[in-house]
Amino acid sequence: MLNYKHLLYFHAVATQGTVAKAAQQLHVSAQAISMQLQLLEEQVGEDLFQKQGRLLQLTEAGKTVLHYASRIFDLGNELEQVVRRGVLAGQETLRVGICDIIPKAMAFRLLQPARAAGMAMHLICREGRFEDLLLDLGAHRLDLVLSDRALPPGGVLRGHSSLLGASGLAVLAHPDLCRAWPGAFPGCLRLAPFLLPGSEATVRSQLEAWFDAHDLRPIVMGEFDDGALLKSFARAGDGFIVAPQVLVREVCAEYGLQQVGTIDSVVEQFYAVSVERAYDHPAVRRILDGAAAMFGAAAA
């Protein structure tokens, strides 16, 4: 019978390329890994690696073993997630990573359907950069990531990206700032002070292209990865901002802003990114269904 530890050590060497790197990843000695690999090769009766320079390349037999080992570990991780969610005890747990740039009001509205299970639902939210959250997702410390971008193609992480919805942008500002920059939209924004989302926001390049197309040349007063902090500076009258049209009512009410105009040609998209099989989670299904209803109602 195959030994799970043998497969774990083999998988580490196959993905890291060397015994030394695998040993560093697993915090064991290189000798221990070499011994486990030897035992596995004896058990399957085939060489699993061949040397190519300093790296170890998989043989055809090794590729087959890696394929099955990956499936075994996926199932093991799925079992771990089921246990962590409390499904065996009758309680759901959902661990969500939220990219900094996602508006808090948007995150709340997207996650609210997950709470439909009431007291039987345990929701854990973490904020961070997209790349950092993907690492946690790949390590199964998260079930889902809410982001403004899809999973990059060709990456190491195997998973799914589901488009939750898309929204044009609205330009907002403090009423005093609106009075100080009167005129027809969008010309009233020429050389106006602006607070921009950070460079990692996917909508940033689209917004800058829109500025150029209308020869607005705004004065950039600040750039923010954290959307809540950006809106706080807008509340103080430090500059115009953009927000998804679907959230205009909430943002204006919370931060004392008013709408100046809309930018239909610039669209911000919102995604749910998950590892394989995680969409079987009932709370994730409720989030996807709720997002379809929310954005559908906004478009109607």
N, C-alpha and C positions, 0 to 999 in steps of 0.2 A: 504493500500500500504506500502511495506517495506521501512524503512528509511535507507538511505545510511550510516548515522552516526551510527545507531544501529549496522549495519554490520561491520563497521570499528572498533568499540570498541570490538565487539564479536571476530573479527578476531585477534585483538591484544592479547586478553586474551587467545584465543585458541593456538596461536603460542608462547606466552611467558610463559604460564602455571600458572600465578597468576595475580590477579587484580592489585597488587602493581607494578609488573614489567610492565604491560600494561600501567598503569597510568604514570609511569616514561618515557616510550617510547613515549607516546602521549602528554606528558606535561599537563596532566589534573589531577584532584583529583580522588582518588580511589572511592569516593562516587559517582562522576559523572558517572564513568564507571559502577558501580553496578546498578545505576538507569537505565541506558540505556540497560543493560543486562536484567533487570527485565521487561522492556517494550517490548523487543524483544521476550522474552519467553512467555509473555502474548499474543503477537500477533500471534506467531506460535502455541501456545497452548501446548507446550512441554518443559520439562526441558532440557537445552542444556549442562549443566555441572553437574558433581557429584564430591564431595570431595574425594581425596585419599591422606591422609596425609596432607601436606602443599600445595599440588598442586591440580589444578582443571582438571579433566579428562572429555573429551567429552563423552556425551551419544551417542547412535546411532542416535538420532535426531540431536544432535550437529554435528556429523560427516557429515551428509547430508547437513546441513546448511553451514558448512565450505567448502564443495566441491563447492557449488553454489556461496558462497561469494568469493572464490578464483577466479572463472571464471569471476565474475562481476568486481573484481579489475583488473584482467588481461585486460579486455576490456577497463576499464577506463584508465589504463596506456597506452594501445595502442592508445586510442583517444588523450591522452596527447602528445604522441610521434608524432602523425600525425600533431597536431597543432604546436609543436615545430619545426618540419622539414619544416614547411611552405608549406606543400602540399596543404592546403586549399587556399593558396595565390599563388600557382603555382611555388613555389621555394622548392628545396630539401635542407635539412640540415642533415648532417651525423656527429655524435659525436663518435669519435674513441679513445679508450684507447690503448696505445702501451707499451708493457712491455719493461723495460729498456734494457734487454739483446738483443732485436731484433735489428739487424743492421739497421742503418738509411737508407742505400741504399735499403735494403729489404723492409722496411716500405714504402719508396717512390714508389718502383716499384709495390707493392701490392695495394697501394691506388690510384695510377695514373689513373686507369680506372674509378674511382668514379668521376673524374673531366670531364668525357666525356660530361656531361650536360653543360659545360661551365659556363657562368655567372649565370645560374640558379642553380648552385651547391654551397652550403656553407659547407665547410669542417672544422670541429673543432677537433684538436688532443690534447690528454693529455698523458703524460708519467707517469709511476709509476710501483710499484711492482704488480705482478699478483694478489695477494690476495686483495690489495687495489682497483685495477681496477674492480675486481669482485663485490666488495661492491657497487661501482658506477654503475655497470651494473645492479645489482639487484634493485637498487633504481631508475633505468631508467634515470640516468644522462649520461649514455653512450648507444649507439646503438650497439656497436661492440667492441671487444677486440682482438687485434693481439698478439699472444703469441706463445711460443715454447712448449706449453703443452695444452692438452685438459681439458675440465671441469671435475673436479674430480667426480667419481661416488658416489652416495649416499649423495651428498651435499644438502644444503638447497636451493641453487639457481637452479631453473628449467630453462634449456636452451639447446642449441645445440652447438656442436663443429664440425666444418667442417675442414677437413685436406686440407689445401691450396696446400701443396706440401712438398717434402723432398729433401734434398741435402746432398751428401757426403761432407767431409771437405778438405780444402786445407791448407797446412802449408806455412805461409808467413813470411818474415822478411826483414829488411833493407839490401840492397846489401852489406854493410860493414860487417854486422853480418853473412851473407851467406858466405862471403870469409873467415871469421874467423873460421867457422865451416864447412870445406869442407868434401867431401866424399860422398859415396852412401847413398841414402835415404832408410830407416829411421835411419840407424846407425849413420849418421852425427849428429843426435840430442842427442846422449848419453851425459848426464851431461850438456846439453846446457841450457842457460837461457830461461825461458818461461814465458809468460804472459797469465794467464788463465781466462776464464769467471768465474763469481762468483759461489758460491756453489749452488745457486738456479737455475742455468741454467741446463736444463735437459740433455744437452750433456756433462756436466762436468764429471759425473761418467763413461760414455762410453769412454771419452778421457783418463781418468786415468787408466782404464782397458787396453786400447791400449798401453799406456806407459809401464805398467807392463808386458804385453805380449811380448814386444820387448826389455825388460830390459833396457829402456832408462834412467830412473831415472833423469829427468830434474830438474834443479834448478829453483824453482818457485820464480820469481822476483816480482810478484804482482798478485792480483786477483781483478776483476772488474765486477761490476754489469752493468755498463754503457759501452756498446760496443764501442761507439765513443771515450771515454777516453782511453780504452784499445788500440785502433788503434793509437791514438796520441802518446802513449808511444812507440809503435812499430815503428812509424815513427822516433822517436828519437834514435832508435837502442837498446832499452832496453831489447828486447827479441823476441823470435819467437812467433807467434800467429797462431790460426786457424780461418778460415772463410769459409762460405758455398761456395762450388765450383761454384755455379750459380752466385756468386758475385765477383769472383776473378778479373775479368777485371776492374770493378769499384773501388774495394778496392785498388788494386795495383796502379792504376792511381791516385787516390786521395791522398794516403798516401805515395807514393814513395816506395812501397815494391815490392818484387819479389817472385815468387812461388818456393818453395823448393821441394814439393812433394804433393801427395794426400793421403787421408785416406778414402778409399771407404767403409771400414767396420764400420765406425762410421757415422751415419746418423742423421742430424738435421732436425726436423720436424717443420712446421709452421701451426698454426691453427687460424681460425676465430671463436671466441666464442660470442654467442649472446643469448639473452633471447628468449623465444618462440614468434613466429610470426614475429620477426624482420627481418627474411630473406625475407619477402615480400617487404622490402625497395628496390627500384630500384637500388640505388647506391651499396648496399650490393651484389645484384645479379651481377652487373658489376664487382665487386671485385672478386667474386668467379669465374666467367667466365674468367677474365683476368689472375688469378693465374693458372688456368688449362692450359691456352695457354703458360704462361711463363715457368712453370716447364716442360710442355710437350716439348717445344722447346729446353730446356736445356738438356733433356734426349735423344733427337733425335740425 
